[in-house]
Structure formats: C-alpha cells, structure tokens
C-alpha cells in the first residue's frame, strides 16, 4: 500500500474565503423581522392547523421555520448576486443591472435600517478586497465617479439579490400553502471559496 501524506491542514490553511459579514445581518435580523410581522397579524394559523400541525409542534414553531427559510433564501440570493458580479469581472463586462422586482410579497424581509446596515457591511468588507479594487481600477473607473460609488453599486446588487431570494422563497411557500404540500427545501450553501 502506498503512503499518501495527509495534507488536509495545509490545504485548509491555503483556502481563502470571501468575506461574509453581510450574512450575519440576514441570519439575525431577517428571521426576527419576518417572525414579528407574522405574529403581529397572527397569520397562517388555519393553514398550520389544516396541513402542518403534524410536522411542527406549535404554530410558533411553524412561523419560526418560515422566517428561517426566508433568511436562508436571502443569503442564497446574495450569493447568487456575488456570483453574477464575479462572472462579469471575468468576462470584462459591465456590472449587472439591478434586477428589482416590481412588487415584493408580504411580509417584507428587509427594513430600511437593515438595508443600510447590509450595504455598509458590503462596502466595508469588499472595499478592502484586492479583487474588487483591481476590478475597479482596470474596468470600472470610467463608469463610476469614485471607488465608493462603485462599491455602493455592488452593495445595491447584493441587496437586490437578497431581497429577490427572500421573495422567491415566500412565493414558493405560498404555493405550498395552496395545496398543503410540504414546505420547499431551504439549505444554506457552503462558504464561497475565493479562487
């Protein structure tokens, strides 16, 4: 049998991940904002009793699960937006357009304060990143008046992705309610590895 050296520690040390401080806002704030809105109006009690009481021990637990699912979808939407940004960097294309929906489903996942907080975190974290700085210098300096304006646009793209992801999950949940079918899966993605 051949001896294969264990390089797991060296490999792990060489891995560099993208900053993800923005996800903390979504993990902490989105479930609270969604849960508060659902509880305030005492929503989905009947749908819970008719189709979900066997899986969730209480109406509150059911609402907590919905709120968590929306937060996970918001994170995934932000990841998708970052992937779109990196794709245009590689293709040397213009930054993606803001693809806001014309209407967002109730309950709203992001308050104005959360939006500002999320934008600030993205600007602060990615303003220090070499890849985003290099992309600005070689490809986007002509498109924006300043590096800060460029980063604010990046933050808007990410925020829009998060809002769209949250909205898509709410729409999927509402479709499940119509048929009392199981709630859609909601899984966090692994950390984005910087390549």
N, C-alpha and C positions, 0 to 999 in steps of 0.2 A: 504494500500500500504506500502511495506517495504521500509525503508530508506537505501539506498546504499551510502556509503561515496564516495565522489569524490576523487579519488587517482591519477588523471592524473598528477598533479605536482610532486608527489613523484615518480611515475613511470617514468616520463621523466627525473628526476634527476638521477635515477638509471641506465638509459640507457647509455651505453658507446659505442662509435663508433670507428671503425678502422680509423687511420689517412688517409686523402685523399688529401694531398697537391699535390701529383702527378697529380691529375685530373685538377688542375689549369693550368698545362703546356698544357694539351690536350685541355682544353676549350679556352685558349687564343692563343696558338701557332698553333695548327693543322688547325683550320679554315683559319688562315692567310696564312699558307704555301700552303694549297690546293688552296685557292682562288687566290693567286698570280700566281700559276702555270697555273690555268685555264684561268685567264685573260690575262696573258702574251701571250699565244698562241691563245687567243680569241676562246676558244673551246666551242663546243656544241651549237653554235648559230642556226644552222639549225635544230637540234633536238628540241631545245627550241621552235622555230617558228612552227614546224610541230605538236608538241604534248603537249607542256606545257605552251604556252603563255596565255591560258585562266586562268590557276591557278596562275601563277606568273606574276606580272605586268611588270617586266623587265627581260632582260637576266641576268643582275647583281644580281637581287634578286634570280633568279633560281640558279646561281652559288653559291651564299651565302648559299642557302639551302643545296646544295650538300656538301659544305665544312662543314657545321654544322652536317650533317648526318654522315660524316666520323669521325668527332671528337667524337660524341656520341658513335659510334661503337668502336672507340679506347678505350674510357672509359670502355665500357662494356667488351671488350676483356681483359683489365687489371683486371677488377673484376673477370672474369672467371679464369684468371691465379691465382689470390689470393685464389679463392675458391679451385682450384686444390692443391695449396700448403697446405691449411688448411686440406684438405682431407687426404693428405699423412702424415701430423702431427698426425692426429687422428688414422690412420692405422699403424703408425710407419714404414712407407716405405721410400724409397729413394726419394729425391726431384724430381719433374717431369723433364723429359728431355726438352731441348729447342726444341720446335717444329716449327722451322722456315720454311717458305715456300721456295721452290726452286726459285721462281720468285715472285716479288711483282708488282702489276699493277700500271700503271701511273694514276694519279700523286702520288708521294711518300708523305706520310703523315708526316714523321719524318726526319728532317735533322740530321746530326751528332751532332751538338750543342744541339738540342733538346733531342737526345738520352742520351747524357752525363748529361744534366740537369735533366731529368727524373730519371736516375739511381742514381744520387746524392740525390735527394729528397727521393727516396725509401730507400736508405741506411741510410740516416739521420733519417727519421721518424721511420722506423721499427727496427733500431739499438737500439732505446730507448724502444722498446716494450718488455714487460715481456714474452709474449708468444713466440716470435721469439728467444729471449735469452735463454729461458728454452729449446726450441726445439733443439737449437744448442748444449747446454751443455749435454743433455741426449741422443740425437740421431744423431747428425751430426758432432761432434767434430773430429771423426776419418776420416770423408770424406773430410774435408777441413783443410788447414793449419792454418787458423785463422778465427776468427769471421767476420772480414772484407771480407775475400774471400767468406765466406758463404753468407753474405748479398749482395755482388756483384752478386753472382749466383741467388739469389732471385730476384734482380733487373733485371737481364737479362731475367728471366722467365716472369716477369711482362711486360717488354718492348716488348718481343716477342708476348705476348698475345695482347697487344695494337696494334702492327703492323699487326697482323693477323686479329684482329677485323676490323681495318680500311680497310684492303684489301678485306675482305669478303663483306663489305658494298659497296665498289667500284664495285666489281663483280656483286652484286645484282642490283646496279644502271645501269650498262651497259646492263644487261639482260632486264631491264625495257625499256631502250632506244630502244632495238631491236624491240619491239612490240609497242612502245609508250604507254606503260601501266603506271598506276600511280606509283610514286616512292615508294620504300618499306618504311614501318614504321621505325622510329628511335626515340626511347624513352630512356631517362636516367633512370637508376634504382635507387631505394631509397638507401640512405647511408647504408653501410654494418654495421650491428649491431654486436658488439663484444659479444659473448655468453660465 
